[in-house]
Amino acid sequence: MDSPNSREPKTPQKIIRDTIELCADCDTCRTLMDEECTFFPEVYRLWDREKEDGIPITEKELRNLAELCTLCGLCPCPNIPSGIMEAKSLYIDKEGLPLAIRLLTDVPRMARVCGTFPRLVNALQSSKTVGPLLRRLTRVHPEREIPSVPGQNFFQWAAKRGLTCRKESSRNVAYFAGCTAGYLFPQVGRATVEVLERNGMNVYVPPQECCGMPHLVEGNRTATLQVVRSNLEQLQDPVHKGEDLVCSCPTCGFFMKVLLKDRTYYSEAYQRSINAGEDEIKIPHPSPGSKEHMVLRKSTYQRILKDDGYFSSLDPMARIGLAEHISDAGEYLARLHAEGRFDTDFSSIPERMVYFAPCHQREQKIGSPYPDLLALIPGITIEPVGGLDCCGMGGNFGFKADFHVKSLAVGRPLMEKIREKAPQGIITDCMSCSLQFRHALPYPVFHPMEILARAYRDS
């Protein structure tokens, strides 16, 4: 029988309240996440105030808590991000999504507008009269520089090169560029193609939408499921053909490999596919590369271990197929190197740079492949920096006027470590981190693929 609490209406306020009580009961993240996160310090501040001073947590404060979670993936409890995702969506279902958030999250649409009228848009952004109005419309903090949109995006470049048509080859690599490399930093997409082609691959750029993460973070369930459903359909072809599928954006990778796969192994479709017994729930063993399954009693766990998460309305086998097939570009190149198939004929780059592994790359549990790959370039010095630090940008979080200061505060420890090293350049595979570094630091910032392509280009 269900408990009385399980029959209570599911409201965003109740979900966040339950999350607060869960955190307070555990208390692990009070010190573990006190500098890398904006969400947990506020959770404990409100909880301590309520218990020690008798001041209840208000509905407005609960609503603000939902905005402080950027789904970075660093927190050790999976119940926290799943609860916040659900709460944000329920808030948006009730309130609607502000125009400013729609503009910031729909990068493809904004890029199409800016690409059609690039001179006009750049003039509006730089105008002392219209620029501030544009920032108020989008609620971008006045100190933040709105990224300019290049006249030619990556997908236009790929189409002109014939990369949107699959070649008959046993070494096709399907490339998921994502919104940042696709529209804001097309040089990253071009560099990725260049590196893959240098290593003998025929690169194919299949039809694709935004991965869905920007919409998910803002609570736009309708847009999230729409683009994910489209990507599942469009990317099934390379998956079924057994072609390699790579992405250069760690956020896209984290979304597709981790979030999208959440709870899929509990689905009836998956259990049937592995011939689970009538009273069995089989779960893949967590050891890397293991083909074994852990077996649980279905009669004991069936009420809690089921595919009932955010993406449960989507085909679980398609979600598993995509999640298990897509590789981070650095992970893919490292695999080629381990097999002796990675081209190491590089020219020298006699520069000292720091490398920062972003949150969404670390949470894919693939190690940190780029420092080892970059170290193969003659003359270059790569110094990893940051450890478990977060840059604080959190996608659109750092652009928002209300959270700009918090964003910089979270990133300050990392920025100080980079300043101490005074590098000639910063390397990171996250374009959101890149925007934060460009804002807070005086050093040039590159994607690892840009450095690899440069070393190939001059050899």
Secondary structure, 3 states (H helix, E strand, C coil): CCCHHHHCCCCHHHHHHHHHHHHHHHCCHHHHCCCCCCHHHHHHHHHHHHHHHCCCCCHHHHHHHHHHCCCCCCCCCCHHHHHHHHHHHHHHHHHCCCHHHHHHHCHHHHHHHHHHCHHHHHHHHHCCCHHHHHHHHHCECCCCCCCCCCCCCHHHHHHHCCCCCCCCCCCEEEEECHHHHHHHCHHHHHHHHHHHHHCCCEEECCCCCCCCHHHHHHCCHHHHHHHHHHHHHHHHHHHHCCCEEEECCHHHHHHHHHHCCCCHHHCHHHHHHCCCCCCEEEEECCCCCCCCEEEEEHHHHCCCCCCCCCCCCCCHHHHHHHHHHEEEHHHHHHHHHHCCCCCCCCCCCCCEEEEECCHHHHCCCCCCHHHHHHCCCCCCEEEECCCCCCCCCCCCHHHECCCHHHHHHHHHHHHHHHHHHCCCEEEECCHHHHHHHHHHCCCCEECHHHHHHHHHHCC
